[in-house]
Amino acid sequence: MRRLGILLAIAAMGLSGAAQAKTEKAIVAGGCFWCVESDFEPVPGVIEVVSGYTGGKLENPTYENHDGHYEAVEITFDSAKISYDDLIAKFLRSVDVTDAGGQFCDRGSAYRTAIFPLNAAQTAAAKAAIAEAEASLGKKVVTPVLPAGKFWIAEAYHQDYYKGTNLVLTRAGPKKQSNAYKFYRKACGRDARVRELWGDQAFPK
């Protein structure tokens, strides 16, 4: 009986530790939401990344009409495994924080960078991360910290686009969707520009 009691106590301790895991969300805009999704889904501690629209006043935005909104992602993460601070530091190093007119080959307001904190702690962390990024980069970071509004989930075909197997037409001819995504990303110069700007700090590696 004593052994059983010890085993039950150990199991209870394990459950208590598991209960300490805390799920949080982060919302960021980094140009093409396909790219931000593919960058952050593999990060340890990230549970899910969803593409969508936010920052505008239009109700029920769509890909064809999201005027005023940013292309953004909502990252659900386990803060016991990765902190909001770490996520934002990685995000800033995955984009061109010096470009206020869009990102890479995607131009216009929908493709600007931004951070949308969900509470006061995230706001403070985002501002601190931007200050640290400016000091590290030696350049002005134009990525703003903006009030979070409603996050509208994008159409189903945008979710996990980089993994898709459908055939799509590209400038280089028909390609499987995942290969078309790689072609687009390279042609757009995203990774090349991030490495040029951030050097060894660029994310993802």
Contacts in CASP RR format, 6 or more apart in sequence:
PFRMAT RR
TARGET T0000
AUTHOR 0000-0000-0000
METHOD contacts of the structure
MODEL  1
MRRLGILLAIAAMGLSGAAQAKTEKAIVAGGCFWCVESDFEPVPGVIEVV
SGYTGGKLENPTYENHDGHYEAVEITFDSAKISYDDLIAKFLRSVDVTDA
GGQFCDRGSAYRTAIFPLNAAQTAAAKAAIAEAEASLGKKVVTPVLPAGK
FWIAEAYHQDYYKGTNLVLTRAGPKKQSNAYKFYRKACGRDARVRELWGD
QAFPK
20 80 0 8 1.000
21 78 0 8 1.000
21 80 0 8 1.000
21 81 0 8 1.000
22 78 0 8 1.000
22 79 0 8 1.000
22 80 0 8 1.000
23 47 0 8 1.000
23 76 0 8 1.000
23 77 0 8 1.000
23 78 0 8 1.000
23 79 0 8 1.000
24 76 0 8 1.000
24 77 0 8 1.000
24 78 0 8 1.000
24 79 0 8 1.000
24 84 0 8 1.000
25 74 0 8 1.000
25 75 0 8 1.000
25 76 0 8 1.000
25 77 0 8 1.000
25 118 0 8 1.000
26 74 0 8 1.000
26 75 0 8 1.000
26 77 0 8 1.000
26 84 0 8 1.000
26 87 0 8 1.000
26 88 0 8 1.000
26 118 0 8 1.000
26 122 0 8 1.000
27 54 0 8 1.000
27 72 0 8 1.000
27 73 0 8 1.000
27 74 0 8 1.000
27 75 0 8 1.000
27 115 0 8 1.000
27 116 0 8 1.000
27 117 0 8 1.000
27 118 0 8 1.000
27 148 0 8 1.000
27 151 0 8 1.000
28 36 0 8 1.000
28 72 0 8 1.000
28 73 0 8 1.000
28 75 0 8 1.000
28 88 0 8 1.000
28 91 0 8 1.000
28 113 0 8 1.000
28 114 0 8 1.000
28 115 0 8 1.000
28 116 0 8 1.000
29 36 0 8 1.000
29 54 0 8 1.000
29 70 0 8 1.000
29 71 0 8 1.000
29 72 0 8 1.000
29 73 0 8 1.000
29 112 0 8 1.000
29 113 0 8 1.000
29 114 0 8 1.000
29 115 0 8 1.000
29 116 0 8 1.000
30 36 0 8 1.000
30 70 0 8 1.000
30 71 0 8 1.000
30 72 0 8 1.000
30 73 0 8 1.000
30 91 0 8 1.000
30 94 0 8 1.000
30 95 0 8 1.000
30 103 0 8 1.000
30 111 0 8 1.000
30 112 0 8 1.000
30 113 0 8 1.000
30 114 0 8 1.000
31 70 0 8 1.000
31 71 0 8 1.000
31 95 0 8 1.000
31 102 0 8 1.000
31 103 0 8 1.000
31 104 0 8 1.000
31 106 0 8 1.000
31 110 0 8 1.000
31 111 0 8 1.000
31 112 0 8 1.000
31 113 0 8 1.000
32 71 0 8 1.000
32 103 0 8 1.000
32 104 0 8 1.000
32 106 0 8 1.000
32 111 0 8 1.000
32 188 0 8 1.000
32 190 0 8 1.000
33 51 0 8 1.000
33 52 0 8 1.000
33 71 0 8 1.000
33 72 0 8 1.000
33 73 0 8 1.000
33 154 0 8 1.000
33 158 0 8 1.000
34 51 0 8 1.000
34 158 0 8 1.000
34 161 0 8 1.000
34 162 0 8 1.000
34 181 0 8 1.000
35 162 0 8 1.000
35 185 0 8 1.000
35 190 0 8 1.000
36 49 0 8 1.000
36 51 0 8 1.000
36 72 0 8 1.000
36 73 0 8 1.000
36 91 0 8 1.000
36 94 0 8 1.000
37 49 0 8 1.000
37 50 0 8 1.000
37 51 0 8 1.000
37 73 0 8 1.000
37 159 0 8 1.000
37 160 0 8 1.000
37 161 0 8 1.000
37 162 0 8 1.000
38 162 0 8 1.000
38 181 0 8 1.000
39 90 0 8 1.000
39 94 0 8 1.000
39 203 0 8 1.000
39 204 0 8 1.000
40 46 0 8 1.000
40 49 0 8 1.000
40 73 0 8 1.000
40 75 0 8 1.000
40 87 0 8 1.000
40 90 0 8 1.000
40 91 0 8 1.000
41 48 0 8 1.000
41 49 0 8 1.000
41 160 0 8 1.000
42 204 0 8 1.000
43 77 0 8 1.000
43 82 0 8 1.000
43 87 0 8 1.000
43 90 0 8 1.000
44 81 0 8 1.000
44 82 0 8 1.000
45 77 0 8 1.000
45 78 0 8 1.000
45 81 0 8 1.000
45 82 0 8 1.000
46 75 0 8 1.000
46 76 0 8 1.000
46 77 0 8 1.000
46 78 0 8 1.000
46 82 0 8 1.000
46 87 0 8 1.000
47 76 0 8 1.000
47 77 0 8 1.000
47 78 0 8 1.000
48 75 0 8 1.000
48 76 0 8 1.000
49 73 0 8 1.000
49 74 0 8 1.000
49 75 0 8 1.000
49 76 0 8 1.000
50 73 0 8 1.000
50 74 0 8 1.000
50 76 0 8 1.000
50 153 0 8 1.000
50 154 0 8 1.000
50 159 0 8 1.000
51 71 0 8 1.000
51 72 0 8 1.000
51 73 0 8 1.000
51 153 0 8 1.000
51 154 0 8 1.000
51 158 0 8 1.000
51 159 0 8 1.000
51 161 0 8 1.000
52 71 0 8 1.000
52 72 0 8 1.000
52 73 0 8 1.000
52 74 0 8 1.000
52 151 0 8 1.000
52 152 0 8 1.000
52 153 0 8 1.000
52 154 0 8 1.000
52 158 0 8 1.000
53 61 0 8 1.000
53 66 0 8 1.000
53 69 0 8 1.000
53 70 0 8 1.000
53 71 0 8 1.000
53 72 0 8 1.000
53 151 0 8 1.000
53 152 0 8 1.000
53 154 0 8 1.000
54 69 0 8 1.000
54 70 0 8 1.000
54 72 0 8 1.000
54 116 0 8 1.000
54 148 0 8 1.000
54 149 0 8 1.000
54 150 0 8 1.000
54 151 0 8 1.000
54 152 0 8 1.000
55 68 0 8 1.000
55 69 0 8 1.000
55 70 0 8 1.000
55 72 0 8 1.000
55 114 0 8 1.000
55 116 0 8 1.000
55 146 0 8 1.000
55 149 0 8 1.000
56 68 0 8 1.000
56 69 0 8 1.000
56 70 0 8 1.000
56 149 0 8 1.000
57 68 0 8 1.000
58 65 0 8 1.000
58 66 0 8 1.000
58 67 0 8 1.000
58 68 0 8 1.000
58 69 0 8 1.000
60 152 0 8 1.000
61 67 0 8 1.000
61 69 0 8 1.000
61 152 0 8 1.000
62 155 0 8 1.000
63 154 0 8 1.000
63 155 0 8 1.000
63 158 0 8 1.000
66 110 0 8 1.000
68 109 0 8 1.000
68 110 0 8 1.000
69 110 0 8 1.000
69 152 0 8 1.000
70 109 0 8 1.000
70 110 0 8 1.000
70 111 0 8 1.000
70 112 0 8 1.000
70 114 0 8 1.000
71 110 0 8 1.000
71 111 0 8 1.000
71 154 0 8 1.000
72 114 0 8 1.000
72 116 0 8 1.000
72 151 0 8 1.000
74 151 0 8 1.000
74 153 0 8 1.000
75 87 0 8 1.000
77 84 0 8 1.000
77 87 0 8 1.000
84 121 0 8 1.000
84 122 0 8 1.000
84 125 0 8 1.000
85 125 0 8 1.000
85 128 0 8 1.000
85 129 0 8 1.000
88 115 0 8 1.000
88 125 0 8 1.000
88 126 0 8 1.000
88 129 0 8 1.000
89 129 0 8 1.000
89 132 0 8 1.000
89 133 0 8 1.000
90 203 0 8 1.000
91 115 0 8 1.000
91 203 0 8 1.000
92 129 0 8 1.000
92 130 0 8 1.000
92 133 0 8 1.000
92 141 0 8 1.000
92 143 0 8 1.000
93 133 0 8 1.000
93 194 0 8 1.000
93 198 0 8 1.000
93 201 0 8 1.000
93 202 0 8 1.000
93 203 0 8 1.000
94 194 0 8 1.000
94 202 0 8 1.000
94 203 0 8 1.000
94 204 0 8 1.000
95 103 0 8 1.000
95 113 0 8 1.000
95 143 0 8 1.000
95 194 0 8 1.000
96 103 0 8 1.000
96 104 0 8 1.000
96 113 0 8 1.000
96 193 0 8 1.000
96 194 0 8 1.000
96 197 0 8 1.000
97 113 0 8 1.000
97 130 0 8 1.000
97 133 0 8 1.000
97 137 0 8 1.000
97 139 0 8 1.000
97 141 0 8 1.000
97 142 0 8 1.000
97 143 0 8 1.000
97 197 0 8 1.000
98 137 0 8 1.000
98 139 0 8 1.000
98 140 0 8 1.000
98 141 0 8 1.000
98 142 0 8 1.000
98 197 0 8 1.000
99 113 0 8 1.000
99 142 0 8 1.000
100 112 0 8 1.000
100 142 0 8 1.000
101 107 0 8 1.000
101 108 0 8 1.000
101 109 0 8 1.000
101 111 0 8 1.000
101 112 0 8 1.000
102 108 0 8 1.000
102 109 0 8 1.000
102 111 0 8 1.000
102 112 0 8 1.000
102 113 0 8 1.000
103 111 0 8 1.000
103 112 0 8 1.000
103 113 0 8 1.000
103 190 0 8 1.000
104 188 0 8 1.000
104 189 0 8 1.000
104 190 0 8 1.000
104 193 0 8 1.000
105 187 0 8 1.000
105 188 0 8 1.000
105 189 0 8 1.000
106 188 0 8 1.000
113 142 0 8 1.000
113 143 0 8 1.000
114 143 0 8 1.000
114 144 0 8 1.000
114 145 0 8 1.000
114 146 0 8 1.000
115 126 0 8 1.000
115 130 0 8 1.000
115 143 0 8 1.000
115 144 0 8 1.000
115 145 0 8 1.000
115 146 0 8 1.000
116 145 0 8 1.000
116 146 0 8 1.000
116 147 0 8 1.000
116 148 0 8 1.000
116 149 0 8 1.000
116 151 0 8 1.000
117 123 0 8 1.000
117 125 0 8 1.000
117 126 0 8 1.000
117 145 0 8 1.000
117 148 0 8 1.000
118 148 0 8 1.000
123 145 0 8 1.000
126 145 0 8 1.000
127 145 0 8 1.000
130 141 0 8 1.000
130 143 0 8 1.000
130 145 0 8 1.000
133 141 0 8 1.000
134 140 0 8 1.000
134 141 0 8 1.000
136 201 0 8 1.000
137 197 0 8 1.000
137 198 0 8 1.000
161 177 0 8 1.000
161 181 0 8 1.000
162 178 0 8 1.000
162 181 0 8 1.000
162 182 0 8 1.000
163 177 0 8 1.000
163 178 0 8 1.000
164 176 0 8 1.000
164 177 0 8 1.000
164 178 0 8 1.000
164 181 0 8 1.000
165 176 0 8 1.000
165 177 0 8 1.000
165 178 0 8 1.000
166 176 0 8 1.000
166 177 0 8 1.000
167 174 0 8 1.000
167 175 0 8 1.000
167 176 0 8 1.000
167 177 0 8 1.000
168 174 0 8 1.000
168 175 0 8 1.000
168 176 0 8 1.000
168 177 0 8 1.000
168 180 0 8 1.000
170 180 0 8 1.000
170 183 0 8 1.000
170 184 0 8 1.000
171 187 0 8 1.000
172 183 0 8 1.000
175 183 0 8 1.000
185 191 0 8 1.000
191 202 0 8 1.000
194 202 0 8 1.000
194 203 0 8 1.000
195 202 0 8 1.000
END
